[in-house]
């Protein structure tokens, strides 16, 4: 395990509840009501993917200009909520501290736009991460592998040498497609099991040695060389 690549929303911080608030407000603005089923389908989406879901659900014409305006409004509203403070998920900050102390490079890999990610990092702490990759900085956002491939490349490692930590179906699929073993820490949505995935209830259950062991076990199961 040469590096650990972290998703942000729902993995490190409990920001999905803030997205709930801003999405419900967007729906009200557009004349609709957000259902639990649709909300679940949006978890882990990129900005563009989220707008497609919203506009399809509401039966609105998928006009690019209108969708961009809605996305901007949503991100501005969410950013205001972020700046009121983000709540760490159990064990998340301690895990970042322990990995940093152990000299393990970390990356933040999120479908959230760069502008909103920077507002979140004011609360989380940008000093933890050697690199960060956002959904609007790659050709294809999660569930495509592009964000994880870029993060591994920027760190100088093969994706197989990096453990990805995710909470969503979308993010887990992206990390897996990039070739990363995946530690799944579900938050609001159940994530299917898979041969490249290990699941824990929270990051409070694992320390650096446990993360190394998880990476090693997942790598050996697939016949890949295990590092670290």
C-alpha positions as CSV (number, residue, x, y, z in Angstrom):
1,X,0.0,0.0,0.0
2,X,1.9,3.0,-1.3
3,X,-1.0,5.5,-0.9
4,X,-4.6,5.9,0.2
5,X,-7.1,7.6,-2.0
6,X,-10.2,9.0,-0.2
7,X,-13.6,10.0,-1.4
8,X,-15.0,13.0,0.4
9,X,-18.8,13.3,0.7
10,X,-20.1,10.5,3.0
11,X,-16.7,9.0,3.4
12,X,-14.7,11.6,5.4
13,X,-17.4,14.0,6.3
14,X,-21.1,13.7,6.8
15,X,-21.9,16.2,4.0
16,X,-24.5,14.0,2.4
17,X,-27.1,15.4,4.9
18,X,-26.2,18.9,3.7
19,X,-26.7,17.8,0.1
20,X,-30.1,16.6,1.2
21,X,-31.0,20.1,2.3
22,X,-29.7,21.8,-0.8
23,X,-31.3,19.3,-3.2
24,X,-34.7,19.6,-1.5
25,X,-34.4,23.3,-1.9
26,X,-33.5,22.9,-5.6
27,X,-36.5,20.7,-6.1
28,X,-38.8,23.2,-4.4
29,X,-37.3,25.9,-6.7
30,X,-38.0,23.8,-9.7
31,X,-41.5,23.0,-8.6
32,X,-41.1,19.4,-7.4
33,X,-40.5,17.1,-4.4
34,X,-37.4,15.0,-3.9
35,X,-38.2,11.4,-3.1
36,X,-36.0,9.1,-1.1
37,X,-35.5,6.8,-4.1
38,X,-34.3,9.5,-6.4
39,X,-32.1,11.0,-3.6
40,X,-30.4,7.6,-3.2
41,X,-29.8,7.4,-6.9
42,X,-27.9,10.7,-6.8
43,X,-25.4,9.7,-4.2
44,X,-21.9,9.9,-5.6
45,X,-23.0,11.5,-8.9
46,X,-21.1,14.2,-10.8
47,X,-22.6,17.6,-11.2
48,X,-23.7,16.8,-14.8
49,X,-25.0,13.3,-13.8
50,X,-27.0,14.8,-10.9
51,X,-28.7,17.4,-13.1
52,X,-29.6,14.7,-15.6
53,X,-31.3,12.7,-12.8
54,X,-33.1,15.8,-11.4
55,X,-34.4,17.0,-14.8
56,X,-35.4,13.5,-15.9
57,X,-37.3,13.0,-12.6
58,X,-39.1,16.3,-12.9
59,X,-39.9,15.8,-16.6
60,X,-38.1,19.0,-17.5
61,X,-36.5,19.8,-20.8
62,X,-32.8,19.0,-20.5
63,X,-31.7,22.4,-21.7
64,X,-27.9,22.7,-21.0
65,X,-28.1,26.4,-20.0
66,X,-30.9,25.8,-17.5
67,X,-29.2,22.7,-16.1
68,X,-25.9,24.6,-15.7
69,X,-27.8,27.4,-13.9
70,X,-29.5,24.9,-11.6
71,X,-26.1,23.2,-10.9
72,X,-24.5,26.5,-10.1
73,X,-27.4,27.4,-7.7
74,X,-27.2,24.0,-6.0
75,X,-23.4,24.2,-5.5
76,X,-23.6,27.8,-4.2
77,X,-26.3,26.7,-1.7
78,X,-24.3,23.6,-0.7
79,X,-21.2,25.7,-0.3
80,X,-23.0,28.0,2.2
81,X,-23.9,25.0,4.2
82,X,-20.4,23.6,4.0
83,X,-18.9,26.8,5.4
84,X,-21.1,26.5,8.5
85,X,-19.0,23.5,9.4
86,X,-18.7,19.9,8.3
87,X,-19.0,17.0,10.7
88,X,-16.3,14.3,10.5
89,X,-17.6,10.7,10.2
90,X,-16.4,8.3,12.9
91,X,-12.7,7.5,12.7
92,X,-12.1,9.7,9.6
93,X,-10.0,12.4,11.1
94,X,-8.1,9.9,13.2
95,X,-7.4,7.8,10.1
96,X,-6.0,10.8,8.2
97,X,-3.8,11.7,11.2
98,X,-2.5,8.2,11.6
99,X,-1.7,7.8,7.8
100,X,0.0,11.2,7.7
101,X,2.1,10.3,10.8
102,X,3.1,7.0,9.1
103,X,4.2,8.9,6.0
104,X,1.6,7.4,3.7
105,X,0.7,9.8,0.8
106,X,-3.0,10.7,0.6
107,X,-5.2,11.9,-2.2
108,X,-8.8,13.3,-2.2
109,X,-10.8,12.0,-5.1
110,X,-14.3,13.4,-5.4
111,X,-17.0,14.0,-7.9
112,X,-17.7,17.4,-6.3
113,X,-16.6,20.5,-8.3
114,X,-13.3,22.1,-7.5
115,X,-14.8,25.3,-6.2
116,X,-17.0,23.5,-3.7
117,X,-14.2,21.1,-2.7
118,X,-12.0,24.0,-1.8
119,X,-14.7,25.3,0.5
120,X,-15.0,21.9,2.1
121,X,-11.2,21.6,2.5
122,X,-11.3,24.8,4.6
123,X,-13.1,22.6,7.2
124,X,-11.4,19.3,6.5
125,X,-7.8,20.6,6.1
126,X,-6.0,20.6,2.7
127,X,-2.7,19.8,4.5
128,X,-3.7,16.1,4.6
129,X,-3.6,15.6,0.9
130,X,-0.7,15.6,-1.5
131,X,-3.1,15.9,-4.4
132,X,-6.8,16.3,-5.0
133,X,-8.9,15.4,-8.0
134,X,-12.4,16.8,-8.6
135,X,-15.2,15.7,-10.9
136,X,-14.9,18.8,-13.1
137,X,-11.2,18.2,-13.7
138,X,-11.4,14.9,-15.7
139,X,-13.0,14.0,-19.0
140,X,-15.3,11.5,-17.3
141,X,-16.3,11.6,-13.6
142,X,-17.1,8.6,-11.4
143,X,-18.3,5.9,-12.1
144,X,-15.6,6.2,-14.8
145,X,-12.1,5.4,-13.5
146,X,-10.6,8.7,-14.7
147,X,-10.5,10.5,-11.3
148,X,-8.7,7.6,-9.6
149,X,-6.4,7.0,-12.5
150,X,-5.4,10.7,-12.4
151,X,-4.9,10.7,-8.6
152,X,-2.6,7.6,-8.8
153,X,-0.7,9.2,-11.7
154,X,-0.2,12.5,-9.8
155,X,1.1,10.6,-6.8
156,X,3.4,8.5,-9.1
157,X,2.0,5.1,-8.2
158,X,0.2,2.3,-10.0
159,X,-3.5,2.3,-9.1
160,X,-3.1,-1.3,-7.8
161,X,-0.6,0.1,-5.2
162,X,-3.3,2.5,-3.8
163,X,-6.1,1.6,-1.5
164,X,-9.3,3.5,-2.3
165,X,-11.8,4.4,0.4
166,X,-15.4,4.9,-0.7
167,X,-19.0,5.0,0.5
168,X,-21.0,4.8,-2.7
169,X,-21.8,2.4,-5.5
170,X,-20.6,5.0,-8.0
171,X,-17.3,5.7,-6.3
172,X,-16.6,2.0,-5.6
173,X,-17.2,1.2,-9.3
174,X,-14.8,4.0,-10.3
175,X,-12.0,2.9,-8.0
176,X,-12.4,-0.7,-9.0
177,X,-12.4,0.1,-12.7
178,X,-9.2,2.0,-12.1
179,X,-7.6,-1.1,-10.6
180,X,-7.6,0.0,-7.0
181,X,-8.5,-2.4,-4.1
182,X,-11.4,-0.7,-2.4
183,X,-12.3,-0.3,1.3
184,X,-16.1,0.4,1.4
185,X,-17.4,2.3,4.3
186,X,-21.2,2.6,3.6
187,X,-23.0,5.7,4.8
188,X,-26.5,6.2,3.4
189,X,-26.5,3.7,0.6
190,X,-25.7,-0.1,0.6
191,X,-22.8,-1.0,-1.7
192,X,-22.6,-4.5,-3.2
193,X,-19.7,-6.7,-2.2
194,X,-17.1,-7.7,-4.8
195,X,-13.7,-9.5,-5.1
196,X,-11.8,-6.2,-5.0
197,X,-13.7,-4.8,-2.1
198,X,-13.6,-5.1,1.7
199,X,-16.3,-3.6,3.9
200,X,-16.1,-2.0,7.4
201,X,-18.9,-0.2,9.3
202,X,-16.7,2.8,10.0
203,X,-13.1,4.0,9.8
204,X,-13.0,3.8,13.5
205,X,-12.6,0.0,13.1
206,X,-9.2,0.3,11.3
207,X,-5.7,1.5,11.9
208,X,-2.8,1.9,9.5
209,X,-1.8,-1.8,9.9
210,X,-5.3,-2.9,9.2
211,X,-5.5,-0.8,6.1
212,X,-2.2,-2.3,4.9
213,X,-3.5,-5.8,5.6
214,X,-6.7,-5.1,3.7
215,X,-4.8,-3.9,0.7
216,X,-2.4,-6.9,0.9
217,X,-5.3,-9.4,1.2
218,X,-7.3,-7.9,-1.7
219,X,-4.2,-7.8,-3.9
220,X,-3.2,-11.4,-3.1
221,X,-6.7,-12.7,-3.8
222,X,-6.4,-11.3,-7.3
223,X,-2.9,-12.5,-7.9
224,X,-1.6,-8.9,-8.0
225,X,1.7,-8.0,-6.4
226,X,1.1,-6.6,-2.9
227,X,3.1,-3.5,-1.9
228,X,3.8,-2.2,1.6
